[in-house]
Amino acid sequence: MLLRQMKTFQSVVETGSFTEAAEALYISQSAVSQQIAALESELGVRLLERRGRRVLLTPAGEFFYKRSLVVTADLEQLCRETKRRGLGGGERLCVGVLATYDGDELSRALSAFAKERPQVETEVLRGNHEDLYDALREGRADLVLNDQRRAFSDQYENRVLRRSGCLAELSVHNPLSRLEALEVGDLKHIPCILVASERQEEEEAAFYREIIGFSGEFLFARSLQEARTLVVSNRGVLPVEGGAPGAFATFKRLPLRRGGEEIGRSLCLFRMRSNENPHAQAFAELLAAQFAGEP
C-alpha cells in the first residue's frame, strides 16, 4: 500500500497536477487525492500544497520525494532480482548490432524490453557485418541488427527495418563539410575510416572498395568512439548507419552519393529460425516498432 501511495505521490509531483497524475496512472482523480491524504496521514506531515491549479512541495515533501525515488528504485531492483532467481536465472538475450549504427531505435527497444521482461539479462554485441553474421550463425547472438550484403536465406527470419541512403561523417574543418552531399568519387585522396576487428579488416575494405566505391586509403578503428576520434581529427570520412544528415559540434554527417545517385542501404533484422530463445521474437517486434515510429 505504501509503495503505491509513494508512486502516486511521485506522479503528482512530476506532472504538477492531481488530474494529470490520475490520467497517467489510469485511476480517478479522487483515488489520487485519497492516496495522497492517506500518505500524509501516515507520515503525520503535509507533503503538498495546492495554490490554485498548481501543486507545490512543502520542505518535508521535497525531502520525501527525493528519498522516495531511491526507495522505489531499490525495491524495483529487489523485485527484479528475486523474480530472476525464482525463475532459476539464466534468462538471457544477446542482440548484435553494427558497430557503426548510431540511431536511437535500439536503445528505445532495449528500454521497453527491460520494462516488459525485467528478469532477462540483455547483452549487446557490436561488430561489423561479418562479425555479426558469424555470431548469429554460431549461436552467440539471438538476433542481429545488420546491413544487407547477401541474398536473404530461408534459414533466417529476414526483416527490412529501413531502406535509406548511405551517410558519412567528416570533420567540420574539412572543406568538403560545406557541401550538401559527398560524392564518393571525390574522396579518392581522403581515407575511408572503417570499424572492424583485425581479422575482418581486409574483407571490410573490399566491400567498401568494390561495392560502395571508395578507391583511396583505409584507416581502421575498433569502435565507433575510436573511429569518431579519427573523424574529428580530420583524418578521413566515416560511413555510418542510422541517424540523419546534420551538423554537430565537431563533425558533419552528409549523404554519400555515387555518380550523383544515392547509394542505397538496407538495415535489417536477422534471426536464425532454429533459435529457440523465447525472448528473441518479442524483442524483434519491439525493435521493428521503433523503426516504424510506433510509440
N, C-alpha and C positions, 0 to 999 in steps of 0.2 A: 504493500500500500504506500509506504513512504517513498519508494523508488518511483512509483507512478506520479505521486504528488511532486516530487523533485523535477521530473521530466516535464510535467505540465508547467511548473514554475519557470523552468528554463525556456520553454516555448513562449510564455508570456513576455519574458524579458527580451528575447531575441526578436519577436515580432512587434513588441511595443504595444500590444493590444490583446485584450481578452477575446475579442471577436476573431481576429486573425489566428490566434493560438487555437481556438476551437476548430476553425477550418483546417488548420494544419494537422490537428490531431484527430479529426473526424469525430468530434464529440460536440455536445451542445455548449453554448456559452455558459449556461447555468452550471453545467458539470465542471467547467473550468473554474468558475467562481467558488464552487463548493470545495474543490480540491485545494485551492489556494487558501481558503478560510480554514480548512482542516489542518493544513501545514502550519499556518501561523499560530493556530491554537495549540498544536503540538509543541511548537518551539517557544511559545509564550511571548513572541515579539512580532511587530509589523515588518513585513518584508517589502511591501509595495505601497505606493501612494498614488491615488488617482487624481489627476488635475485636468478636468475636462475630459477630453478623449485620450489624453496622454497617460501613460503608466510609468512612474519613476521608481527607482530603487531607493530604499532607505539605506543608511550606512550598514545596518545589520543585513539587509537584503543583498547589498553589493558583496559583502563578505561571504554570505551563504551561497550566492550564485557561483562565485569563483571556486569555492571549495566543493560545491556540489558537482561541478564538471569533473573534478579529479575523482570523486567518489563513483560517479556513474561510469567513467572510463575504466576504472579499476574493476568494477563489478561486471561490466560487459566482457572484459578480458577474462575474468574468472569464469564466467558462464561459457565463453567460447572454449577455453582450455578444458573445463570439466566435460563439456559435450564431446570434444575431440577425444579425450581419454576414455570416456564412456563408450564411444563407438570403436574403441580399440586402436585409435590413432592410425597413422599411415595413410590417411586420405590425402592424396597429392594430385596436383595438376601442373604439368610443365608446358609452358607456352613459348614457342620460339618466335623471334621477331628479327627482322632485318636490322643490322647494326646501324644503317643509315636512315631508318624510319624515324621521323621527327614530328609525327602527328600526335594528337591528344586522344584519339579514339580508344587506343589500347588502355591508357590509364583510367579512362571513364568506365570501360568494361570491367577492368580489374576491381575498381571500387564497387560497382554494382554486384559483381560476383561475390566479393568478400561479405557484402551485406546479406546476400541470399544464402550463401553457404559458408558461414564463418568457420566451420570445422575443417575446411580444406586448406592445406598449405599450398600456396601458389608460388611457383618458381618461373622466372622469366629468363630465357636463354637467348642471348644475342649472337648473331653471326652473319656472314654473307650468305648468298643464295645456296651455295653448295654445302656449307656448314649446316644450314637448316634442313636441307634435303636429306643429308646423311643422318641427322639427329632424328628426323621423322621416320626414316626407313629402318633405323636401328632401334627404334622404340625409346629413345632418350627424350623425345618431345611428344606430347599427346596431340598437338596441333601447332601449325606454324602460320605466321603472317609473312608472306614471301612474295617476291615478284615472279611473274611467269616467264620462264625461259625455255620450256619444253612443252610438247603437246600434253594435254590432260590424259591421265591414265585412269582406267576403271578401278584400279586398286585404291584410289584415293577419293575422298569427298573433295571436289574442286569447286570453290565458290569465289567468283569475282566480286570483290568488295568495292573496287574503284578503278575506273579507267581514266587516265589523265596523261598529261604530257610530262616529260622529264623536267626536273628542276635542278639547278646547280647553284652553289653558293660561292661567292668570291669576296675578297676584301673591299671595303669601301674606298680604299686607297688605290685600287686598280682602276685605270681609266675606263675599262670595259663596264664597270659598275654603273656608268651613266647611261648605258643602253637600256632598252625595254626588254630585250631578249638577247641570248647568246647564240651565236652561230658556231656549231661545233667545228666547222672548217676554219674558223678564225682563231682556234685555240691550239694550233699545231706547235706554237712555241711556248705555251703555258702548260705546266704539268697538270695532270689529272690526279687528284687525290682520291684514293680508294681505301675503304676499311676492309681488311682481310687478314685472316690468320696467315702465318708464314707459309704453310703448306698450300694455301689457296691463292697466293699472290699471282702466280703465272696464269691460272685459269681465269681469275677475275679480270686481269689485264686483257686477256684475249677476248673476253666478252665485250668490254668497253672499246676495244680497238676494232674488232670485226663487226660487231652488231651496232654499237652506238656511233662509232666513227671517230673516236679520239686517235690522233696519229702522233702525238708527242710523247714526252716522258711521263712515267707514272711514279707517284710517291705513295707509300703505304703507311697506314696507321692501324692500330689495333682496336681503337674505339672511336665512337663519334666525337667524343670530347677531344681526343688527341688529334683527330682529323681537323676539327674546327680550329684548333690552335694553329695548325698549318695555314688554314684559310685566313684567319685574322692577321697572320704574319705575312700575308701576301705571297705565299709560296705556290699557290695554284688554285684550281677550281675543284669543288667537291660535289659530285652528283648525290642528291638526297631523295628520299621517299617521304611523302606526307607533307603536311603544312601547305602553305600557299606562297606565291611570289610576294615579296615585300622587302622593306628596308629595316634593318636593325642597327644597333649602335655601332657595331664593328664589321658587319658584313651585309651583303645584299643577296637575296635569293631570286633568281631570274629563270624564266622558261628557257629550255635548251632546244634549239632547232637544228635541222639538217636540210640544207638547200632551201631554206625559208619555210619548211614544213615542220609542224610539231612532231617530236619524237614520242610516239605513244608508249605508254607503260600500263600494265595491269597489276594491281596489288591484290593478291588473292589469299584466301584461307584454305589451307590444305590439312586433311586429316586422313590417316590410314583407316580404311573401312574395317580392318581387322582389329583396330584399337578398341579395347573393352572398358576403358576408363569411363564410368558413368557421368563424370563431370565435364567431359570434353565437349559433348554436344550442347550442353547448357551454356558453356562459355562461348561456344561458336555462335549461338543465337544472340547472346548479349553483344558480342563484338560486331556482328552483322548489323544489329540495330543501331549501334553507334555510328557506323559508316553510312547508314541510311538516314541519319539525322533524327532518329526517334528519341524521345525523352527517356 
